[in-house]
Amino acid sequence: MGPPDWTLICGAAAGDPAAFQQLVERHRSMVYRVAYQFAGNHQDAEDIAQEVFIKVYKSLHSFRHDAQLSSWLYRIVMNACIDHKRRRVLPGGAAWGPDEDDRMQNIPEEAPGPERRAYAGQLGEVLASQVRRLPAGQRVVFVMRHYEGMKLSEIAGALGLAEGTVKRQLHAAVHRLRQSLTDANVTAGERV
Amino acid sequence: MTAQCVHSASGVIEQFVYGELGAPERLELERHVRDCASCRAAVEDLSTLRTALAARPVIDAPPDGDWSGFMTRLRAATEREAGGLDLAGTRGVGVPRRASYVGRPAVARHWARSGVMATAAVLALAATGVTLALWSRVPLTSPGAATARSVAGPPVDEAPADGFEALGEEHLQRSKLVVLGLAAKDPARATSADWMYERALASSLLSDTRMYRMAAEERGLASMAEVMRDLEVVLLQTSFTDARDPAALAQIQRLIQKRDLVGKMDVVGITGL
């Protein structure tokens, strides 16, 4: 235990470096976990986590005390993941929006399918690689829903999207991943 | 996969598997899934996805769990950002450079929106920045004296004062006013106006409290440092909390009680600063 988060935020906002360091140390594992699940490698995960905490640092004064730190942090993490992906793939690309959502749902999978020889022991690995091939929006929604257990409404609130949009993103992500199961010739008996 | 029915195409299966459907919808879908091969396959696939991915190792730290590089990089980045916080305390003083910290447009906009108390907090922060920027070279005598010196220029070669005896009494008395005032109120009946005075006073005392705390730590006065640290936390919470929140006063009172701040400040008063 230690001081509550918002005490640390107040301290950090007032210029206490120890408070900010404690805040980082307390939440860095969650941030890194989400970033790694999204990016799939340490280098990008660290870049995203860095962006998150720099953003936190710059936004200390805008944190509302009636808000949950975890929700605030998740929102920053999700946006950092999407921004990171956008910078990597679409420098100067269009802003995130419903139109892009619809496009994403209809974009055929361009990457090659998973290896046909996937079997139960490798299924998780194959699926993880497929998660990393999802468009950024679908990926972040899937990661937050599947790994972090956030509800659709929470994801929608954090991303500033309509719940229906998030629902479509999740459905599109699951649809692609289900397709990868089929491509992998995984039968019910072989599944883990 | 089999041909999709309207349920599995609508995304309701994901909500079902993730437990986000209400009881009536869930029961209805359970009945439907028993008879619908498409939806049954969707449920099985999603369950398989969850199981397979859940078996993957959780990576929540850099290789070998070594955060040192990450923290070093973050420290450098925050230092580039408007003067930054000194995460490792390597600057000794450990406070942001005031001018750039307060001067950031976003911060300035925030403070401009936040009203009188936030303005008071900025002033306190500014005073802290002015005072503490030279703290490592300024022997502590009194808040006023220290501030006056730092504005006039760094007193490099002055001998340290004997301690806290000559100062702090006024600060201590005013701090007691805040703590006792807060502790004595009935949180069930008090309105925000009833502890407005304590909030204003708490804001004005913050910077000096932090200075005393740092001076005590620097001089190895552990008990004094602890009292000042506890006081600083209470003052911070009192200053920054939303007084309209009916639970805020009770929360501050719990903090005071948990840290036994009333008793500690009495002891400090007896032994003197």
Chai-1 contact restraints between the chains, C-beta under 6 A:
chainA,res_idxA,chainB,res_idxB,connection_type,confidence,min_distance_angstrom,max_distance_angstrom,comment,restraint_id
A,T7,B,V233,contact,1.0,0.0,6.0,A-B,restraint_1
A,C10,B,L236,contact,1.0,0.0,6.0,A-B,restraint_2
A,C10,B,F240,contact,1.0,0.0,6.0,A-B,restraint_3
A,A14,B,L125,contact,1.0,0.0,6.0,A-B,restraint_4
A,G15,B,V95,contact,1.0,0.0,6.0,A-B,restraint_5
A,G15,B,P96,contact,1.0,0.0,6.0,A-B,restraint_6
A,P17,B,L85,contact,1.0,0.0,6.0,A-B,restraint_7
A,P17,B,D86,contact,1.0,0.0,6.0,A-B,restraint_8
A,P17,B,L87,contact,1.0,0.0,6.0,A-B,restraint_9
A,P17,B,G94,contact,1.0,0.0,6.0,A-B,restraint_10
A,F20,B,L85,contact,1.0,0.0,6.0,A-B,restraint_11
A,Q21,B,L87,contact,1.0,0.0,6.0,A-B,restraint_12
A,S29,B,D60,contact,1.0,0.0,6.0,A-B,restraint_13
A,Y32,B,D60,contact,1.0,0.0,6.0,A-B,restraint_14
A,Y32,B,A61,contact,1.0,0.0,6.0,A-B,restraint_15
A,R33,B,D60,contact,1.0,0.0,6.0,A-B,restraint_16
A,Y36,B,I59,contact,1.0,0.0,6.0,A-B,restraint_17
A,H42,B,P62,contact,1.0,0.0,6.0,A-B,restraint_18
A,H42,B,P63,contact,1.0,0.0,6.0,A-B,restraint_19
A,E46,B,F70,contact,1.0,0.0,6.0,A-B,restraint_20
A,Q50,B,L74,contact,1.0,0.0,6.0,A-B,restraint_21
A,F53,B,L74,contact,1.0,0.0,6.0,A-B,restraint_22
A,I54,B,A77,contact,1.0,0.0,6.0,A-B,restraint_23
A,Y57,B,T78,contact,1.0,0.0,6.0,A-B,restraint_24
A,H61,B,V107,contact,1.0,0.0,6.0,A-B,restraint_25
A,H61,B,H110,contact,1.0,0.0,6.0,A-B,restraint_26
A,S62,B,H110,contact,1.0,0.0,6.0,A-B,restraint_27
A,H65,B,D242,contact,1.0,0.0,6.0,A-B,restraint_28
A,L123,B,A52,contact,1.0,0.0,6.0,A-B,restraint_29
A,G124,B,A52,contact,1.0,0.0,6.0,A-B,restraint_30
A,G124,B,L53,contact,1.0,0.0,6.0,A-B,restraint_31
A,G124,B,A55,contact,1.0,0.0,6.0,A-B,restraint_32
A,G124,B,R56,contact,1.0,0.0,6.0,A-B,restraint_33
A,L127,B,A52,contact,1.0,0.0,6.0,A-B,restraint_34
A,L127,B,L53,contact,1.0,0.0,6.0,A-B,restraint_35
A,A128,B,R56,contact,1.0,0.0,6.0,A-B,restraint_36
A,K167,B,G11,contact,1.0,0.0,6.0,A-B,restraint_37
A,L170,B,E14,contact,1.0,0.0,6.0,A-B,restraint_38
A,H171,B,G11,contact,1.0,0.0,6.0,A-B,restraint_39
A,H171,B,E14,contact,1.0,0.0,6.0,A-B,restraint_40
A,V174,B,E14,contact,1.0,0.0,6.0,A-B,restraint_41
A,L177,B,L49,contact,1.0,0.0,6.0,A-B,restraint_42
A,R178,B,D45,contact,1.0,0.0,6.0,A-B,restraint_43
A,L181,B,D45,contact,1.0,0.0,6.0,A-B,restraint_44
A,T182,B,M1,contact,1.0,0.0,6.0,A-B,restraint_45
A,R191,B,T48,contact,1.0,0.0,6.0,A-B,restraint_46
A,V192,B,T51,contact,1.0,0.0,6.0,A-B,restraint_47
A,V192,B,A52,contact,1.0,0.0,6.0,A-B,restraint_48
